[in-house]
Amino acid sequence: MKTTLVYIGAAIAEIAGCFAFWGWLRLGKPVWWLIPGLLSLVVFAYALTLVEANAAGRAYAAYGGVYIAASLLWLWAIESVRPDRWDITGAAICLIGAGVILVGPRG
């Protein structure tokens, strides 16, 4: 449960931080948008250190699936673009893959 919450928090922080840069460069938002964006990216990086995994690469790989699903939720909630069936199918496949990476039996 803790890992799931950490991944969700990390995804929100990463997407918000990256969106701050997107807003500045692509949407014409003021440069000060970068300040909370950078802070958000620091929170993201720190959050991933809290994941209960025995290797950083494995924690990051599993996070990828969560990031994809969270990005589609951001697309819908913040950008008002509804994900289509292919978005949802792809995200489901990625989340299954993330689960296999995290809880698969290790010898």
MOPAC internal coordinates of N, CA, C and O (Angstrom, degrees):
PM7 1SCF
backbone

  N    0.0000 0     0.00 0     0.00 0    0    0    0
  C    1.4565 1     0.00 0     0.00 0    1    0    0
  C    1.5343 1   111.14 1     0.00 0    2    1    0
  O    1.2310 1   121.20 1   137.71 1    3    2    1
  N    1.3517 1   115.30 1   -42.29 1    3    2    1
  C    1.4601 1   118.74 1  -179.56 1    5    3    2
  C    1.5276 1   110.51 1   -61.54 1    6    5    3
  O    1.2310 1   120.63 1   137.17 1    7    6    5
  N    1.3277 1   116.40 1   -42.83 1    7    6    5
  C    1.4600 1   119.99 1  -179.53 1    9    7    6
  C    1.5207 1   110.93 1   -60.87 1   10    9    7
  O    1.2310 1   120.44 1   137.61 1   11   10    9
  N    1.3242 1   116.77 1   -42.39 1   11   10    9
  C    1.4617 1   120.59 1   178.91 1   13   11   10
  C    1.5194 1   111.04 1   -60.22 1   14   13   11
  O    1.2310 1   120.33 1   133.97 1   15   14   13
  N    1.3173 1   116.98 1   -46.03 1   15   14   13
  C    1.4704 1   120.86 1   179.78 1   17   15   14
  C    1.5283 1   111.58 1   -64.50 1   18   17   15
  O    1.2310 1   120.66 1   140.57 1   19   18   17
  N    1.3323 1   116.34 1   -39.43 1   19   18   17
  C    1.4669 1   119.78 1   178.38 1   21   19   18
  C    1.5289 1   109.92 1   -64.21 1   22   21   19
  O    1.2310 1   120.56 1   136.11 1   23   22   21
  N    1.3298 1   116.53 1   -43.89 1   23   22   21
  C    1.4621 1   119.79 1   179.02 1   25   23   22
  C    1.5251 1   111.50 1   -62.33 1   26   25   23
  O    1.2310 1   120.07 1   138.39 1   27   26   25
  N    1.3002 1   117.47 1   -41.61 1   27   26   25
  C    1.4699 1   120.64 1   179.17 1   29   27   26
  C    1.5283 1   110.00 1   -63.98 1   30   29   27
  O    1.2310 1   120.36 1   134.26 1   31   30   29
  N    1.3253 1   116.91 1   -45.74 1   31   30   29
  C    1.4672 1   120.27 1   177.57 1   33   31   30
  C    1.5188 1   112.06 1   -62.11 1   34   33   31
  O    1.2310 1   120.66 1   138.19 1   35   34   33
  N    1.3337 1   116.34 1   -41.81 1   35   34   33
  C    1.4687 1   120.48 1   178.80 1   37   35   34
  C    1.5265 1   110.51 1   -63.07 1   38   37   35
  O    1.2310 1   120.60 1   138.58 1   39   38   37
  N    1.3186 1   116.46 1   -41.42 1   39   38   37
  C    1.4647 1   119.97 1  -179.31 1   41   39   38
  C    1.5216 1   111.16 1   -64.03 1   42   41   39
  O    1.2310 1   120.33 1   135.60 1   43   42   41
  N    1.3155 1   116.98 1   -44.40 1   43   42   41
  C    1.4638 1   119.93 1   178.74 1   45   43   42
  C    1.5299 1   110.06 1   -61.38 1   46   45   43
  O    1.2310 1   120.66 1   135.40 1   47   46   45
  N    1.3349 1   116.34 1   -44.60 1   47   46   45
  C    1.4676 1   120.10 1  -179.36 1   49   47   46
  C    1.5252 1   111.34 1   -64.32 1   50   49   47
  O    1.2310 1   120.20 1   136.91 1   51   50   49
  N    1.3308 1   117.23 1   -43.09 1   51   50   49
  C    1.4656 1   119.11 1  -178.82 1   53   51   50
  C    1.5237 1   111.60 1   -67.17 1   54   53   51
  O    1.2310 1   120.52 1   134.27 1   55   54   53
  N    1.3055 1   116.62 1   -45.73 1   55   54   53
  C    1.4612 1   119.50 1  -178.27 1   57   55   54
  C    1.5295 1   110.48 1   -64.94 1   58   57   55
  O    1.2310 1   120.26 1   137.83 1   59   58   57
  N    1.3262 1   117.10 1   -42.17 1   59   58   57
  C    1.4683 1   119.89 1   178.61 1   61   59   58
  C    1.5263 1   110.62 1   -63.09 1   62   61   59
  O    1.2310 1   120.39 1   137.54 1   63   62   61
  N    1.3343 1   116.86 1   -42.46 1   63   62   61
  C    1.4626 1   120.14 1   178.92 1   65   63   62
  C    1.5183 1   112.37 1   -63.66 1   66   65   63
  O    1.2310 1   120.90 1   135.10 1   67   66   65
  N    1.3195 1   115.88 1   -44.90 1   67   66   65
  C    1.4691 1   119.23 1   178.75 1   69   67   66
  C    1.5250 1   111.45 1   -67.61 1   70   69   67
  O    1.2310 1   120.59 1   143.84 1   71   70   69
  N    1.3293 1   116.47 1   -36.16 1   71   70   69
  C    1.4561 1   119.64 1   179.00 1   73   71   70
  C    1.5290 1   111.48 1   -65.58 1   74   73   71
  O    1.2310 1   120.30 1   149.02 1   75   74   73
  N    1.3343 1   117.03 1   -30.98 1   75   74   73
  C    1.4668 1   119.69 1   176.41 1   77   75   74
  C    1.5277 1   110.22 1   -61.15 1   78   77   75
  O    1.2310 1   120.66 1   138.05 1   79   78   77
  N    1.3445 1   116.35 1   -41.95 1   79   78   77
  C    1.4627 1   119.59 1   176.85 1   81   79   78
  C    1.5209 1   110.99 1   -67.58 1   82   81   79
  O    1.2310 1   120.50 1   138.49 1   83   82   81
  N    1.3271 1   116.65 1   -41.51 1   83   82   81
  C    1.4725 1   121.35 1   177.23 1   85   83   82
  C    1.5290 1   109.65 1   -58.20 1   86   85   83
  O    1.2310 1   121.16 1   134.05 1   87   86   85
  N    1.3384 1   115.38 1   -45.95 1   87   86   85
  C    1.4600 1   120.05 1  -179.89 1   89   87   86
  C    1.5116 1   112.15 1   -60.44 1   90   89   87
  O    1.2310 1   120.48 1   136.97 1   91   90   89
  N    1.3224 1   116.69 1   -43.03 1   91   90   89
  C    1.4564 1   120.96 1  -179.65 1   93   91   90
  C    1.5337 1   111.62 1   -66.63 1   94   93   91
  O    1.2310 1   120.73 1   131.82 1   95   94   93
  N    1.3399 1   116.22 1   -48.18 1   95   94   93
  C    1.4622 1   119.69 1  -174.25 1   97   95   94
  C    1.5223 1   114.53 1   -83.48 1   98   97   95
  O    1.2310 1   120.03 1   147.57 1   99   98   97
  N    1.3354 1   117.54 1   -32.43 1   99   98   97
  C    1.4631 1   119.46 1  -173.02 1  101   99   98
  C    1.5201 1   114.11 1  -108.95 1  102  101   99
  O    1.2310 1   120.75 1   155.89 1  103  102  101
  N    1.3391 1   116.16 1   -24.11 1  103  102  101
  C    1.4625 1   119.43 1  -176.49 1  105  103  102
  C    1.5226 1   113.00 1  -109.22 1  106  105  103
  O    1.2310 1   120.18 1   179.88 1  107  106  105
  N    1.3284 1   117.27 1    -0.12 1  107  106  105
  C    1.4539 1   121.03 1   177.86 1  109  107  106
  C    1.5188 1   114.98 1    73.69 1  110  109  107
  O    1.2310 1   120.16 1  -156.05 1  111  110  109
  N    1.3213 1   117.29 1    23.95 1  111  110  109
  C    1.4686 1   120.51 1   177.23 1  113  111  110
  C    1.5209 1   109.38 1   -73.14 1  114  113  111
  O    1.2310 1   119.94 1   -21.31 1  115  114  113
  N    1.3331 1   117.71 1   158.69 1  115  114  113
  C    1.4738 1   120.35 1  -178.16 1  117  115  114
  C    1.5334 1   112.10 1   -66.06 1  118  117  115
  O    1.2310 1   121.21 1   -24.73 1  119  118  117
  N    1.3231 1   115.29 1   155.27 1  119  118  117
  C    1.4604 1   121.46 1  -176.49 1  121  119  118
  C    1.5343 1   112.06 1   -61.03 1  122  121  119
  O    1.2310 1   119.92 1   153.32 1  123  122  121
  N    1.3310 1   117.75 1   -26.68 1  123  122  121
  C    1.4665 1   119.23 1  -179.60 1  125  123  122
  C    1.5243 1   111.75 1   -64.01 1  126  125  123
  O    1.2310 1   119.21 1   166.09 1  127  126  125
  N    1.3254 1   119.11 1   -13.91 1  127  126  125
  C    1.4677 1   121.72 1   174.78 1  129  127  126
  C    1.5325 1   110.43 1   -59.30 1  130  129  127
  O    1.2310 1   120.61 1   156.57 1  131  130  129
  N    1.3294 1   116.43 1   -23.43 1  131  130  129
  C    1.4614 1   119.73 1  -178.79 1  133  131  130
  C    1.5234 1   112.63 1   -69.58 1  134  133  131
  O    1.2310 1   119.60 1   153.68 1  135  134  133
  N    1.3153 1   118.37 1   -26.32 1  135  134  133
  C    1.4667 1   120.71 1  -177.76 1  137  135  134
  C    1.5278 1   111.10 1   -64.30 1  138  137  135
  O    1.2310 1   118.85 1   123.40 1  139  138  137
  N    1.3385 1   119.81 1   -56.60 1  139  138  137
  C    1.4669 1   117.50 1   176.81 1  141  139  138
  C    1.5304 1   111.78 1   -65.94 1  142  141  139
  O    1.2310 1   120.67 1   151.78 1  143  142  141
  N    1.3302 1   116.33 1   -28.22 1  143  142  141
  C    1.4590 1   119.43 1   177.12 1  145  143  142
  C    1.5194 1   111.89 1   -62.66 1  146  145  143
  O    1.2310 1   120.56 1   133.99 1  147  146  145
  N    1.3150 1   116.53 1   -46.01 1  147  146  145
  C    1.4629 1   120.54 1   178.41 1  149  147  146
  C    1.5265 1   111.49 1   -65.17 1  150  149  147
  O    1.2310 1   120.28 1   138.33 1  151  150  149
  N    1.3284 1   117.07 1   -41.67 1  151  150  149
  C    1.4651 1   120.11 1   177.35 1  153  151  150
  C    1.5309 1   110.99 1   -61.70 1  154  153  151
  O    1.2310 1   120.99 1   140.21 1  155  154  153
  N    1.2986 1   115.72 1   -39.79 1  155  154  153
  C    1.4535 1   120.39 1   178.58 1  157  155  154
  C    1.5294 1   111.25 1   -63.85 1  158  157  155
  O    1.2310 1   120.21 1   141.19 1  159  158  157
  N    1.3157 1   117.20 1   -38.81 1  159  158  157
  C    1.4636 1   120.18 1   178.42 1  161  159  158
  C    1.5243 1   111.91 1   -68.69 1  162  161  159
  O    1.2310 1   120.13 1   148.20 1  163  162  161
  N    1.3287 1   117.36 1   -31.80 1  163  162  161
  C    1.4709 1   120.66 1   174.63 1  165  163  162
  C    1.5347 1   109.32 1   -65.88 1  166  165  163
  O    1.2310 1   120.12 1   136.92 1  167  166  165
  N    1.3299 1   117.38 1   -43.08 1  167  166  165
  C    1.4654 1   121.35 1   177.41 1  169  167  166
  C    1.5266 1   109.86 1   -60.53 1  170  169  167
  O    1.2310 1   120.54 1   137.63 1  171  170  169
  N    1.3169 1   116.57 1   -42.37 1  171  170  169
  C    1.4650 1   121.32 1   178.11 1  173  171  170
  C    1.5291 1   110.77 1   -57.56 1  174  173  171
  O    1.2310 1   120.32 1   128.27 1  175  174  173
  N    1.3234 1   116.99 1   -51.73 1  175  174  173
  C    1.4647 1   120.69 1  -177.82 1  177  175  174
  C    1.5308 1   111.15 1   -61.50 1  178  177  175
  O    1.2310 1   120.62 1   138.01 1  179  178  177
  N    1.3156 1   116.42 1   -41.99 1  179  178  177
  C    1.4670 1   119.94 1   178.27 1  181  179  178
  C    1.5232 1   110.87 1   -63.80 1  182  181  179
  O    1.2310 1   120.25 1   136.51 1  183  182  181
  N    1.3212 1   117.13 1   -43.49 1  183  182  181
  C    1.4678 1   121.10 1  -177.07 1  185  183  182
  C    1.5205 1   111.03 1   -57.40 1  186  185  183
  O    1.2310 1   120.02 1   139.45 1  187  186  185
  N    1.3212 1   117.56 1   -40.55 1  187  186  185
  C    1.4613 1   118.89 1  -178.66 1  189  187  186
  C    1.5253 1   112.68 1   -65.56 1  190  189  187
  O    1.2310 1   119.77 1   158.68 1  191  190  189
  N    1.3298 1   118.05 1   -21.32 1  191  190  189
  C    1.4698 1   119.38 1   176.36 1  193  191  190
  C    1.5219 1   111.35 1   -73.04 1  194  193  191
  O    1.2310 1   119.91 1   166.60 1  195  194  193
  N    1.3222 1   117.78 1   -13.40 1  195  194  193
  C    1.4638 1   121.90 1  -178.97 1  197  195  194
  C    1.5321 1   113.19 1   -89.09 1  198  197  195
  O    1.2310 1   120.31 1   174.08 1  199  198  197
  N    1.3185 1   117.01 1    -5.92 1  199  198  197
  C    1.4616 1   120.98 1  -178.46 1  201  199  198
  C    1.5262 1   109.82 1   -69.21 1  202  201  199
  O    1.2310 1   121.32 1   -42.96 1  203  202  201
  N    1.3160 1   115.08 1   137.04 1  203  202  201
  C    1.4657 1   120.74 1   179.39 1  205  203  202
  C    1.5298 1   109.16 1   -83.74 1  206  205  203
  O    1.2310 1   121.04 1   -95.56 1  207  206  205
  N    1.3180 1   115.62 1    84.44 1  207  206  205
  C    1.4617 1   122.26 1   177.70 1  209  207  206
  C    1.5169 1   107.57 1  -140.20 1  210  209  207
  O    1.2310 1   120.81 1   -27.60 1  211  210  209
  N    1.3344 1   116.06 1   152.40 1  211  210  209
  C    1.4625 1   118.64 1  -177.39 1  213  211  210
  C    1.5273 1   113.41 1   -86.34 1  214  213  211
  O    1.2310 1   120.12 1   177.24 1  215  214  213
  N    1.3290 1   117.37 1    -2.76 1  215  214  213
  C    1.4666 1   120.34 1   178.58 1  217  215  214
  C    1.5224 1   109.22 1  -149.62 1  218  217  215
  O    1.2310 1   120.88 1   -40.91 1  219  218  217
  N    1.3046 1   115.92 1   139.09 1  219  218  217
  C    1.4629 1   120.77 1  -178.56 1  221  219  218
  C    1.5289 1   111.16 1   -60.62 1  222  221  219
  O    1.2310 1   120.21 1   135.62 1  223  222  221
  N    1.3192 1   117.20 1   -44.38 1  223  222  221
  C    1.4584 1   120.46 1  -178.82 1  225  223  222
  C    1.5212 1   112.46 1   -58.78 1  226  225  223
  O    1.2310 1   120.36 1   141.10 1  227  226  225
  N    1.3174 1   116.92 1   -38.90 1  227  226  225
  C    1.4638 1   120.51 1   178.46 1  229  227  226
  C    1.5314 1   110.20 1   -67.88 1  230  229  227
  O    1.2310 1   120.25 1   138.76 1  231  230  229
  N    1.3105 1   117.12 1   -41.24 1  231  230  229
  C    1.4721 1   120.77 1   178.25 1  233  231  230
  C    1.5263 1   110.17 1   -62.40 1  234  233  231
  O    1.2310 1   120.49 1   138.47 1  235  234  233
  N    1.3292 1   116.67 1   -41.53 1  235  234  233
  C    1.4672 1   120.71 1  -179.24 1  237  235  234
  C    1.5294 1   110.96 1   -69.45 1  238  237  235
  O    1.2310 1   120.41 1   139.91 1  239  238  237
  N    1.3252 1   116.82 1   -40.09 1  239  238  237
  C    1.4598 1   120.59 1  -179.32 1  241  239  238
  C    1.5281 1   110.67 1   -63.32 1  242  241  239
  O    1.2310 1   120.42 1   134.51 1  243  242  241
  N    1.3247 1   116.80 1   -45.49 1  243  242  241
  C    1.4630 1   119.92 1   178.98 1  245  243  242
  C    1.5253 1   110.72 1   -65.89 1  246  245  243
  O    1.2310 1   120.39 1   144.13 1  247  246  245
  N    1.3135 1   116.86 1   -35.87 1  247  246  245
  C    1.4559 1   121.07 1   178.38 1  249  247  246
  C    1.5203 1   111.55 1   -59.76 1  250  249  247
  O    1.2310 1   120.07 1   148.34 1  251  250  249
  N    1.3174 1   117.47 1   -31.66 1  251  250  249
  C    1.4551 1   121.59 1  -178.28 1  253  251  250
  C    1.5199 1   112.87 1   -53.41 1  254  253  251
  O    1.2310 1   120.26 1   138.17 1  255  254  253
  N    1.3253 1   117.10 1   -41.83 1  255  254  253
  C    1.4625 1   120.60 1   178.57 1  257  255  254
  C    1.5146 1   112.28 1   -64.41 1  258  257  255
  O    1.2310 1   121.08 1   138.46 1  259  258  257
  N    1.3194 1   115.54 1   -41.54 1  259  258  257
  C    1.4662 1   120.27 1   178.80 1  261  259  258
  C    1.5286 1   109.74 1   -65.73 1  262  261  259
  O    1.2310 1   120.47 1   139.48 1  263  262  261
  N    1.3259 1   116.70 1   -40.52 1  263  262  261
  C    1.4576 1   121.24 1   178.96 1  265  263  262
  C    1.5284 1   111.11 1   -59.72 1  266  265  263
  O    1.2310 1   120.46 1   136.29 1  267  266  265
  N    1.3069 1   116.73 1   -43.71 1  267  266  265
  C    1.4657 1   120.59 1  -179.61 1  269  267  266
  C    1.5246 1   110.62 1   -61.45 1  270  269  267
  O    1.2310 1   120.23 1   132.31 1  271  270  269
  N    1.3305 1   117.17 1   -47.69 1  271  270  269
  C    1.4634 1   120.18 1   179.45 1  273  271  270
  C    1.5316 1   110.84 1   -63.23 1  274  273  271
  O    1.2310 1   120.29 1   137.16 1  275  274  273
  N    1.3209 1   117.05 1   -42.84 1  275  274  273
  C    1.4678 1   120.69 1   179.89 1  277  275  274
  C    1.5263 1   111.03 1   -64.97 1  278  277  275
  O    1.2310 1   120.04 1   143.98 1  279  278  277
  N    1.3161 1   117.53 1   -36.02 1  279  278  277
  C    1.4639 1   121.05 1   178.27 1  281  279  278
  C    1.5218 1   111.33 1   -62.65 1  282  281  279
  O    1.2310 1   120.61 1   141.98 1  283  282  281
  N    1.3201 1   116.44 1   -38.02 1  283  282  281
  C    1.4599 1   119.71 1   178.15 1  285  283  282
  C    1.5225 1   111.30 1   -70.74 1  286  285  283
  O    1.2310 1   120.15 1   145.34 1  287  286  285
  N    1.3298 1   117.32 1   -34.66 1  287  286  285
  C    1.4694 1   119.71 1   174.28 1  289  287  286
  C    1.5304 1   110.29 1   -65.68 1  290  289  287
  O    1.2310 1   120.32 1   140.58 1  291  290  289
  N    1.3183 1   116.99 1   -39.42 1  291  290  289
  C    1.4743 1   121.93 1   175.95 1  293  291  290
  C    1.5275 1   109.83 1   -61.28 1  294  293  291
  O    1.2310 1   120.99 1   134.44 1  295  294  293
  N    1.3243 1   115.71 1   -45.56 1  295  294  293
  C    1.4607 1   121.64 1   178.24 1  297  295  294
  C    1.5269 1   110.67 1   -52.88 1  298  297  295
  O    1.2310 1   121.25 1   135.98 1  299  298  297
  N    1.3139 1   115.21 1   -44.02 1  299  298  297
  C    1.4627 1   120.87 1  -177.22 1  301  299  298
  C    1.5257 1   111.48 1   -76.22 1  302  301  299
  O    1.2310 1   120.29 1   130.34 1  303  302  301
  N    1.3338 1   117.05 1   -49.66 1  303  302  301
  C    1.4687 1   121.16 1  -173.21 1  305  303  302
  C    1.5210 1   113.84 1   -75.66 1  306  305  303
  O    1.2310 1   119.89 1   139.56 1  307  306  305
  N    1.3109 1   117.82 1   -40.44 1  307  306  305
  C    1.4676 1   121.69 1  -173.19 1  309  307  306
  C    1.5298 1   111.94 1   -97.95 1  310  309  307
  O    1.2310 1   120.55 1   139.29 1  311  310  309
  N    1.3268 1   116.56 1   -40.71 1  311  310  309
  C    1.4632 1   119.61 1  -176.20 1  313  311  310
  C    1.5269 1   113.23 1   -97.13 1  314  313  311
  O    1.2310 1   120.49 1   179.20 1  315  314  313
  N    1.3142 1   116.67 1    -0.80 1  315  314  313
  C    1.4720 1   123.24 1   177.55 1  317  315  314
  C    1.5317 1   113.74 1    56.17 1  318  317  315
  O    1.2310 1   120.90 1  -144.03 1  319  318  317
  N    1.3358 1   115.88 1    35.97 1  319  318  317
  C    1.4573 1   121.79 1   175.15 1  321  319  318
  C    1.5279 1   106.99 1  -116.44 1  322  321  319
  O    1.2310 1   120.81 1   -63.12 1  323  322  321
  N    1.3135 1   116.05 1   116.88 1  323  322  321
  C    1.4585 1   120.19 1  -176.83 1  325  323  322
  C    1.5348 1   110.85 1   -76.88 1  326  325  323
  O    1.2310 1   120.23 1   -54.08 1  327  326  325
  N    1.3342 1   117.16 1   125.92 1  327  326  325
  C    1.4638 1   119.58 1   176.82 1  329  327  326
  C    1.5291 1   110.58 1   -61.36 1  330  329  327
  O    1.2310 1   120.78 1   -35.65 1  331  330  329
  N    1.3278 1   116.11 1   144.35 1  331  330  329
  C    1.4639 1   118.93 1   178.52 1  333  331  330
  C    1.5328 1   109.81 1   -93.73 1  334  333  331
  O    1.2310 1   120.93 1     1.81 1  335  334  333
  N    1.3208 1   115.83 1  -178.19 1  335  334  333
  C    1.4642 1   119.62 1  -175.71 1  337  335  334
  C    1.5151 1   112.50 1   -63.27 1  338  337  335
  O    1.2310 1   120.15 1   150.36 1  339  338  337
  N    1.3187 1   117.31 1   -29.64 1  339  338  337
  C    1.4622 1   120.22 1   179.36 1  341  339  338
  C    1.5269 1   110.78 1   -73.44 1  342  341  339
  O    1.2310 1   120.40 1   143.30 1  343  342  341
  N    1.3155 1   116.84 1   -36.70 1  343  342  341
  C    1.4697 1   120.48 1   174.17 1  345  343  342
  C    1.5219 1   109.88 1   -60.40 1  346  345  343
  O    1.2310 1   120.79 1   132.01 1  347  346  345
  N    1.3220 1   116.10 1   -47.99 1  347  346  345
  C    1.4638 1   121.15 1  -176.92 1  349  347  346
  C    1.5252 1   111.16 1   -66.90 1  350  349  347
  O    1.2310 1   120.32 1   138.05 1  351  350  349
  N    1.3131 1   117.00 1   -41.95 1  351  350  349
  C    1.4608 1   120.36 1   178.08 1  353  351  350
  C    1.5302 1   110.75 1   -62.48 1  354  353  351
  O    1.2310 1   120.52 1   134.46 1  355  354  353
  N    1.3107 1   116.62 1   -45.54 1  355  354  353
  C    1.4626 1   120.37 1   178.69 1  357  355  354
  C    1.5190 1   112.39 1   -61.66 1  358  357  355
  O    1.2310 1   120.52 1   137.91 1  359  358  357
  N    1.3286 1   116.61 1   -42.09 1  359  358  357
  C    1.4635 1   120.28 1   179.09 1  361  359  358
  C    1.5226 1   110.79 1   -64.62 1  362  361  359
  O    1.2310 1   120.17 1   140.22 1  363  362  361
  N    1.3313 1   117.28 1   -39.78 1  363  362  361
  C    1.4665 1   120.82 1   178.78 1  365  363  362
  C    1.5250 1   110.66 1   -62.57 1  366  365  363
  O    1.2310 1   120.45 1   137.14 1  367  366  365
  N    1.3197 1   116.75 1   -42.86 1  367  366  365
  C    1.4679 1   120.65 1   177.81 1  369  367  366
  C    1.5292 1   110.34 1   -61.23 1  370  369  367
  O    1.2310 1   120.73 1   137.08 1  371  370  369
  N    1.3289 1   116.22 1   -42.92 1  371  370  369
  C    1.4699 1   120.36 1   179.94 1  373  371  370
  C    1.5263 1   111.78 1   -64.99 1  374  373  371
  O    1.2310 1   120.06 1   140.11 1  375  374  373
  N    1.3297 1   117.48 1   -39.89 1  375  374  373
  C    1.4644 1   120.31 1   179.17 1  377  375  374
  C    1.5359 1   111.05 1   -66.76 1  378  377  375
  O    1.2310 1   120.55 1   142.66 1  379  378  377
  N    1.3124 1   116.55 1   -37.34 1  379  378  377
  C    1.4686 1   119.44 1   175.29 1  381  379  378
  C    1.5268 1   109.35 1   -62.66 1  382  381  379
  O    1.2310 1   120.63 1   135.53 1  383  382  381
  N    1.3192 1   116.40 1   -44.47 1  383  382  381
  C    1.4559 1   120.22 1   177.55 1  385  383  382
  C    1.5184 1   112.71 1   -60.74 1  386  385  383
  O    1.2310 1   120.56 1   139.26 1  387  386  385
  N    1.3303 1   116.53 1   -40.74 1  387  386  385
  C    1.4697 1   120.21 1   177.82 1  389  387  386
  C    1.5259 1   110.24 1   -62.35 1  390  389  387
  O    1.2310 1   120.55 1   139.36 1  391  390  389
  N    1.3193 1   116.56 1   -40.64 1  391  390  389
  C    1.4637 1   119.83 1   177.99 1  393  391  390
  C    1.5163 1   112.52 1   -63.26 1  394  393  391
  O    1.2310 1   120.66 1   138.64 1  395  394  393
  N    1.3252 1   116.35 1   -41.36 1  395  394  393
  C    1.4733 1   120.71 1   177.95 1  397  395  394
  C    1.5153 1   109.70 1   -61.28 1  398  397  395
  O    1.2310 1   120.10 1   136.35 1  399  398  397
  N    1.3229 1   117.41 1   -43.65 1  399  398  397
  C    1.4691 1   121.20 1  -179.77 1  401  399  398
  C    1.5208 1   110.93 1   -62.39 1  402  401  399
  O    1.2310 1   120.42 1   135.89 1  403  402  401
  N    1.3303 1   116.80 1   -44.11 1  403  402  401
  C    1.4669 1   119.49 1  -174.95 1  405  403  402
  C    1.5142 1   114.19 1   -75.78 1  406  405  403
  O    1.2310 1   119.84 1   138.22 1  407  406  405
  N    1.3156 1   117.91 1   -41.78 1  407  406  405
  C    1.4677 1   118.85 1  -171.58 1  409  407  406
  C    1.5164 1   114.21 1  -112.44 1  410  409  407
  O    1.2310 1   120.28 1  -175.40 1  411  410  409
  N    1.3361 1   117.06 1     4.60 1  411  410  409
  C    1.4500 1   119.55 1   177.65 1  413  411  410
  C    1.5327 1   111.37 1   -61.01 1  414  413  411
  O    1.2310 1   120.77 1   -34.34 1  415  414  413
  N    1.3375 1   116.13 1   145.66 1  415  414  413
  C    1.4718 1   118.86 1  -179.14 1  417  415  414
  C    1.5261 1   111.70 1   -64.85 1  418  417  415
  O    1.2310 1   120.84 1   -43.87 1  419  418  417
  N    1.2732 1   116.00 1   136.13 1  419  418  417
  C    1.4660 1   122.67 1   179.40 1  421  419  418
  C    1.5221 1   107.88 1  -117.36 1  422  421  419
  O    1.2310 1   121.06 1   -42.35 1  423  422  421
  N    1.3119 1   115.58 1   137.65 1  423  422  421
  C    1.4768 1   119.61 1  -177.80 1  425  423  422
  C    1.4743 1   115.33 1   -89.81 1  426  425  423
  O    1.2310 1   120.10 1   180.00 1  427  426  425

